[in-house]
Every structure is written in C-alpha cells, then in structure tokens.
Amino acid sequence: MKNKFILVTLTLIVLMISLSACAGGGRLAASGWPGITANGETAYISFNQHVYAVNLTNGLEIWRYPAEPDAKITFYAAPSLTENDQVIVGGYDNILYSLNVQNGNVNWKFEEATDRYIGSSLVSGDMIFSPSSDNDLFALNLDGQPVWTQPFVSKNSNWSQPTSDPNCECVYLASMDHSVHAIDPINGNGIWQSETLGGATVGTPAVSEDGKTLYIGTFINELVAIDTSNGNILWRFPTEGWVWASPVVDGDVLYFGDISGNFYAIDRNTQAILWNIQTGDDIVGTPLITDDGVYFTNEAGTLYALTKDGATRWTKNFEATLHTGPIATGDLILVATDESGLVLYAMDSEGAQKWMFSPSEE
C-alpha cells in the first residue's frame, strides 16, 4: 500500500487524539480535496486556489475564479447552486462567495465568519445555510443578507454540509461538538440536540425516505441512527474504522465506507450486513447510487462499480489519490483526483472515458 496522502494521515491522527474521546476538541489543521457539483451542462469544482467551471460536453474550462491565483484564497467546500444562477462557495479566507454561473464574476461576498468554510452550503429554495468553523451556521437570502438576527451557534466547529427535510421543515446540522442539531429555518432557534454521538463527525446526515430517521457516521467507528422527532439515538452499528463521509439511503439499504477500507451495505431496519467488501485503503468519499448500481472511490485511486448485490461490475485505477466520491450528471460519472494537481475524469456507466480536464498552467 502506498504512502498515505498527507491530509488523511495528519488530520486523522490529530482528530484521534483531540476529538474521539472528548466533547470539546481544538481547532484542526484541515487541508482539502476537490469538491464537485454539476447542473447537467456544467461541472463546478473547488480545489486549492480556484473554483472552476467545466463544460460537460467536452471537458473544456469555461472560467475560473479567481482568474489569477491569490495566496490568500483557498477552497475546499464543494460549490452549491441556487435557482437564480449563483455558485455559492466558501473559502479558507473566511469569506462566502456568490459567483455568476456564466462567467465566474463575483455577485456578492459575505464576510461575517471568523474562521474557514469547510462544509458546503445548503441551498433550500430562497435560503442559503452556510456552516463555518467558527461554530456558526449562517442563514442568508439569495442577495447574501442574513435572515436570522444571529447565527445558530454550536459548541464546536461545523465541518458538515447541513441537510433539510420537508417533513420536518427544519435544517439538520452535524457538528464537531458530537451532536446533530435540528434547527428552525425561519428564526435559527434549536428544535432539539441529539444525544451525544460520542465522537466527532464531518459527514452530512442522510435522511430516510419517510423522514423519520437520520443516519450519520462518527470517528468512534460507528454509524448511528437518530430519531428525527426528538434526537434520540435508535441504534449504533459498529465499523472497523471511522466513518468519514455521508452514508447514502436507497430504500431500506444504507451504503457507506470507512477509513479501514471497508464498504458496507446494511439493512437500515435490522442493521444486518447485506454485504461488505475490503478495498485495502481509506474510503472517505460519499458513494454514488444509480439505477446501474453502486460507485465509490478509495484513497489508493480506485473507482469501484458494483451491482446493488455487491458483485463487482468493473474497477478503474487512476494512479492518483481519490478522496472525493463520484457524482453523476446526465449520462456521465465524474471523478476527480487530487494528487499532484486536479484532474477531472468523465466516464460512462461502463467506465469508458469520455474526456478529462486538467487546469492549464497558472
């Protein structure tokens, strides 16, 4: 097995020491890997000093922000898209940016955070919910103006993208304070705080189709199910390693990986393991579930394509680290490497490469 990528080795060691056993924890040194979002015509990638817009037809760059690299600006959070053609992305410079989808020009900046944006923003209708490492969750309108009189404040950094549930009319935020919070989107008041998860979490909670249960992974080797009516923990499923990324709910099946290289499919009602495979290296990206099956990546640089029964359809190794999970847009599956620079690959469901994008020299 090749040497671990510096982000995972150093960050996870720090997390193990400072967060697994205590509710407090300190500020962590976070680096990054590519964050990808797509709208059917364009892919938007945040990585290092730029946000890129890439044509999904041919893989050509449309624009980048900023046009020239700025040592003060670094991006990690995946961009989010609004209905009125904005690209919302937070930076390590503590600024939340709204960019024009057509040309990358800045629409507005929100500069009230005092620490970095690591988790992506949730865009829900005409509101933007942006988590910051300064323990705050900000709610903005589409003009970048605060909606709440003050942000929602957790007891530790917020590295996770929030999620919402129309059945609850609330926003769920998983925090480094070892809790999931249900928050009123109108006024920012807390509705409930979950029982302690016992360890830190950086994934986005997955919501069951009936809206009754949240699923979240932790850094104490567990996947946890939470009752959305009151925040009580329903069950804990033990894993061999930390569950970094968000699980995916597909009917009654939960799919997720851990940093010991295990990928699991479990019954969400009984917690029975339907199948699992050992890949031999860290899995830190969220899996992709489509009609064709299950796709996920590991740090060794392999993209796995499986059936929903766990049979291998095909695998592809990119000879570079993969931390970001694959995403689907139209007939394409997008995968981004992060070792020695960004490369974005577009493939069909059988693994045939359609194009690749690598930023030109800056």
Buried (B, 14 or more C-beta within 10 A) or exposed (E): EEEBBEBBEBBBEBBBEBBBEEBEBEBBEBBBBBBBBBBEEBBBBBBBBBBBBBBBEEBEBBBBBBEEEEEEBBBBBBBBBBEEEBBBBBBBBBBBBBBBBEEBEEBBEBEBBEBBBBBBBBBBEEBBBBBBBBBBBBBBEBEBEBBBEEBBEBBBBBBBBBBBBEEBEBBBBBBBBBBBBBBBBEEBEBBBBBBEBBBBBBBBBBBBEEEBBBBBBBBBBBBBBBBBEEBEBBBBBEBEBBBBBBBBBBEEBBBBBBBBBBBBBBEBEEBEEBBBBEBEBBBBBBBBBBEBBBBBBBBBBBBBBBEBEBEEBEEBEBEBBBBBBBBBBEEBBBBBBBBEEBBBBBBEBEBEEBBBBEBEEE
